[in-house]
Amino acid sequence: MVDARVNDPADTETLNRIRHHLQQASEAFAHEDFSVPMATHGEVPDGRPEMLRLQGDLTYKYVETDRGAKVVIRAANPEALKAVHDFLRYQIREHNTGDPLEVAK
């Protein structure tokens, strides 16, 4: 799951940007489009090739929350789950947004 939140719920500009970004990401990933992470990082993110190969084993669902939004990613098997974990750890490391070990919990 990818979860992004605003620090201040009254910051509607940031709240709307988070929601827009995650909704677009969810739709893009479901259509095998990982161009935004590749353009952002200038390289192929960890897990991306495997996620593309295993696309039929993954589903993506956008969900709004009170303070932002999340993308719930479901994997049908351990190989797909590992690919998602690798991708999320890469994102966490590159964006310095948290503890990569939290991905597996």
N, C-alpha and C positions, 0 to 999 in steps of 0.2 A: 504494500500500500504506500502510496505517495500522499503525504498530508502536509499542507501548507496553511499557515494561520497568520493573521495580523496580530501585532502586539496590542494595538488599540482598536477595539471593535468600532469605534466612531470614525476611524480612518477608512471611509468608504471608497476612496480612490484606490488605495492599496488592496482593499478587499476585492474590489471589482477586477483589478489586474490579476490577482491570484486566481480568481474564479475563471476568468477568461483564458489564462494561460493553461490551467489544468484541464479545462474542458477541451481546448484545442489539442493538447497533448494526448488525452484519452482517445479522441477521434482519430488523430494521426496514427498512433500506435496500432489501433484496431485495423487500420488500412495499410499496415506495414511501412509507414512513413516515419523514419527516425532521422529525418533531415535536420530538424532543429537541434537536437543534441549534438549531431555531427558538426553543424556549422558553429555552434557555441564553443565547442571544445577543440575544433580543428583536427579531430582524429576520431577513429571508430571507438565508441565507448565499450568498455568491457561488457560482455553479455549480449551485445546487440546482434552479432552474427547468429548466435544460438537462438535468440528470441525470434529472429526472422525465420530460421529453419523450422522452429517449433511453433510457429504462429497459430496453427490449428489447435494447439494445446493450451493457448492463453486467451483469456478474456479480460476486457478492460471496462470498468464502470465508473463514470464520473458521478460524484456525490457532493452537493453543497453542504457545508457545515456552518454553524453560527459565526465562526471566526475565519472562514476561508472555504477550502474545498479539499477533496481528496480523490485520488484515483485508486480504486480497488482493483488489484491485478490478481486474477486467479489462474493457477497453474494446475494442469490435469495430471502431472507426473513429476517425479523428483528431478529429472533432467531440466524440464522447463522452469521449475522452481529455482534451481541453481542458477540458471541463466538470468532470471529476474533478480535474484540476490546479487549476482555479479554486477548487473546494470545499476541497481540502486546503490550499492557500495561505491561504485565509480562516481555516481552523481553526488553522493554525500561527501566523498573525498574532494572532488573537484570544486564543489561549491562551499566546502567547509561548513556544513550545516548540521553536523551532529556526529554521533558515535556510530561508525559503520557496523559495529557489532549489534546494534539495535535492529538491524535489518532482519536478522534471523529469528528474532523473538516473535 
